[in-house]
Amino acid sequence: MSGLATVVRRLPQTNWTAARAMLRSEARLLARNPAVVIWTAILPVAASIILGAIPGVRAPSHALGGLSFFQVYQPILVFFAITLLALQALPDVLTRYREMGVLKRLRTTPVSPAVLLCAQLVLIFAVAVGCMLLMVIVPALVGASWPRNPGGFLVTYLLGAWAMLGLGMLVASLFHNAKVAAGFGSFLFFVLQFFAGLWWQRPEMPSWLRHVSDVTPSGAAVQGLVDTSLGHWPSTLHLVVLVVWGIVTSRLAVRFFSWE
Amino acid sequence: MPVIEVADLRKVYGERTVVDGVSFSVEQGEIFGVLGPNGAGKTTMVECIGGLRRRDGGSIRVAGMDPADEGVAFRSALGIQLQESRLPDKMSVEEALNLYASFYPEPHDPNVLLERLGLVEQRRTYFAKLSGGQKQRLSVALALIGNPRVAILDELTTGLDPVARREVWDLLEDLRGTGVTLLLVSHFMEEAERLCDRVIVIDHGRIIAADTPEGLAANVAADQRMSFSPSTSFDLGILEALPDVHGVTAAGERVTVTGTDNVASAVIIALHERGISVGRLRVDQPSLDDAFVALTREDVGARTEGTVAR
């Protein structure tokens, strides 16, 4: 039974007092269970700061097509954080809330459980943006370069975040068992990191593999972030890929989500 | 005017009819029991009434509204305590009540409710650290926080130890007379006997009996049962000869006699005449438990015969 579509239609009647109370409550719960956020945030943030602080890593490398190691890896790490949060933290908390009957209990009140989903999305997104800012600002302060096209960088990041959060919601919709959802989330995470170039950098991929990577949300987002850090605009292809992933995953998530 | 009116309610899952033409009505302020064995369709029925499931036939009005519309007014008029619904582990009692209070237009004061439910000392305790009884009381509090006209409480005391169960019953007794109508789903007859003004018994999705708890128990043609330890051994035939006695059995020094309403006095007098005294006497009235067993058994019997006849 998908009530989410009905909810989207009734959005204008939202009780904002309740929505604020819910957001505060979820933020408090997140602060009391900081492990998830710390684990997902610490590794990429620390790695990008360390990489940014080592001068040799900032030097252009021939093997990477004239880019520095930092320039290739910073976008991968920025996207690593949002992917981890969207595909692991988000489905984990939502499927657990469903298993515990939290969503069903909310259905019995005048406030829709969709308000709780939105509160979670907002929180996860806020944590991801916080990580992204740390990963951009701190390395720049210790000597690495700023993104040369900050506007384009931000747009690419937001579209990439949309696609990832949509995918995370879809995982939470399709899998009702928290453990299965977590397992599938991890699997997706590694696949997406592969296409993002975590182990095999995109400039070094054979061209057919790079073409595949171009149409994955992680490949498109990371390339868009690389392009914009160098001062270019992201290619239309990559933006379109991200928008399509965002629309398709969000629509499917709304279609298949159930409260119990 | 009734606050809940259900007429010919039907709910079908695939080939299976889970609720099969149920009709009843509940007055404002009543504590109304829905009894039945596990899998009888009780939860499905109240979830239709609570607007959590779509019905396949019949009509439902709760406080004059149709649950199928799921409007904000409906949700504010009705509080539901669901079976097996937990809260996040690290949410405190007070936080949960304040959060849920913010959902309603005219909520109860969380502090008053905390006091009434005896949870003042636990106000800062996390949900995961509460005892079973405290969790259930919090659950009742959440069903009542919106100041509803009707509260549905589903299997409230299942899984609780006897002490915790009585805590919850005391709380519900305190609610009597506050004007809130309670729809209590249970398979504990003792619970219904103690709390409910009226009950219906459901089996296989149909109402098989509707009465007060006392009325149900009285209507069952169950024997009275007495047991005792006689001062000396005697011939059981003395008792079997009495017209009020239907059966006599002895196990060790304990004698058990079943019979009519007068069986206890008839047996005691007959033994007294022979100089035998009756020790550790115990007499059991037919209870709602017996009525329930008799009713659901009859229902199964009727069904099997029906099948054979076809």
Interface residues (C-beta under 8 A of the other chain):
Chain A: M1 Q13 N15 T17 A18 A21 M22 S25 R28 L29 R32 N33 Y97 M100 G101 V102 K104 R105 R107 T108 T109 P110 V111
Chain B: G50 L52 R54 V72 R75 S76 L78 G79 I80 L82 E84 S85 R86 L87 P88 K90 M91 E95 N98 L99 Y100 S102 F103 Y104 P105 L142 A143 G146
